[in-house]
Amino acid sequence: MTGTPITGQQDIVEYDNGDDGTPGFGVYVHWPFCAAKCPYCDFNSHVRHKTVDQPRFAAAFEREIAHMAALQPGRKVTSIFFGGGTPSLMEPATVARILDAISNAWTVGDAIEVTLEANPTSVEAARFEGYRNAGVNRVSLGVQSLRDEELRLLGRLHSAQEARDAVKLARDIFPRLSFDLIYARPAQTLEQWQEELEEAIDLAADHLSLYQLTIEQGTPFFELHRSGKLKVPGPDLAADLYQLTQDITARHGLPAYEISNHARPGAESRHNLSYWRFGTWAGVGPGAHGRLAMNDGLHALSTERHPETWLERVENEGNGLTENELLTTEDFGDEMLLMGLRLREGLDLARYTRETGSKIDPARLDHLLEIDMVEHLPSGKLRATPSGWLVLNAVVADLAA
């Protein structure tokens, strides 16, 4: 199967994620339930203290998938991603029903990448084997830290040892594995992060997602930070932590292919590449977002966020859509710039001009080239330099002005 590791003559593991360099067409499935709400999280996730009726939700997913297929018929799916929330709280039978519905709605090849997010607290061999049998071939673990005191700070329910055990179990069952870590945490030093990151690389199979802690409005961390009870590294230390991350991962063979994502060659996330290459995808489930190309242009779609309200809406109307908006050329161009410049492979300027009908201001581009914020590649693409990545929002704003 495409995406499995292949051992060479010198025991060098190579990966093939099936990426052909095109944006692709993905399906994002949002499972909104969690065992607990983390204090830094602003995702659409909900805690329920009673059993979720999974067969009823699975039937609603089937209906909404059929509706999305009617809006976007005849497509070949290049990746499927179960996000959340905590998708590893789903029964394997629920995952199997959703995957069957996607296969019935669109063309799905044998080499498709199917990712499921999982938390270490909801990991067990039987459940993982059930997901694998259902068709999941890549798991993304929400580890967040390999230090118990930091996990408590982040509100995580698992221990560091449970995280290590979950990684080992996932490596034994799934062809491909990724896990997340959060850094730039309160009082974290460069030395502490280097030690933790190198331990993570020793554990990782092929992919790491490494995110700086951000304080999001509406979260408990936001209130603690505003009151001075939670202090995060200042901009200089945060930049040093970021640069250290780039140096260590590159030295160990997991260079950044996107600002926060690192992979061995061939193991990049095919699904996330669809987002960053400004591809199209169907989003299904409570609070899911999608981008679909229709006859009049590119549409941004989103669904009802509240799980039970979404469920009733789908049962009554066949879908949970609350937004289906035609993107303006300006919106389309801004998103393409922001997404494409996140990638180490860069942004295809010819495609940008072709699909937006506009060109980047040569004077602004020359200025950014002169101060080493962006660079031209032999392929004709434009990419942000390491310095540009540190201030990417400002770079994009300058180019889009």
Buried (B, 14 or more C-beta within 10 A) or exposed (E): EBBEBEEEEEEEBEBBBBBEEEBBBBBBBBBBBBBBBBBBBBBBBBEEEEEBEBEEBBBBBBBBBBBBBEBBEEBEBBBBBBBBBBBBBBBBEBBBBBBBBBBEBBEBEEBBBBBBBBBBBBBEEEBBBBBBEBBBBBBBBBBBBBBBEBBEBBBBBBBBEBBBBBBEBBBEBBBBBBBBBBBBBBEBEEEBBBEBBBBBBEBBBBBBBBBBBEBEEEBBBBBBBEEEEBEBBEEEBBBBBBEBBBEBBEEBBBBBBBBBBBBBBBBBBBBBBBBBBBBBBBBBBBBBBBBBEEEEEBBBBBBBBBBBEBBBBBEEEBBBBBEBEEBEEEBBBBBBBBBBBBBBBBBBBEBBEEBBEEEBEEEBBEEBBEEEBBBEBEEEBBBBBEEBBBBBEEBBEBBBE
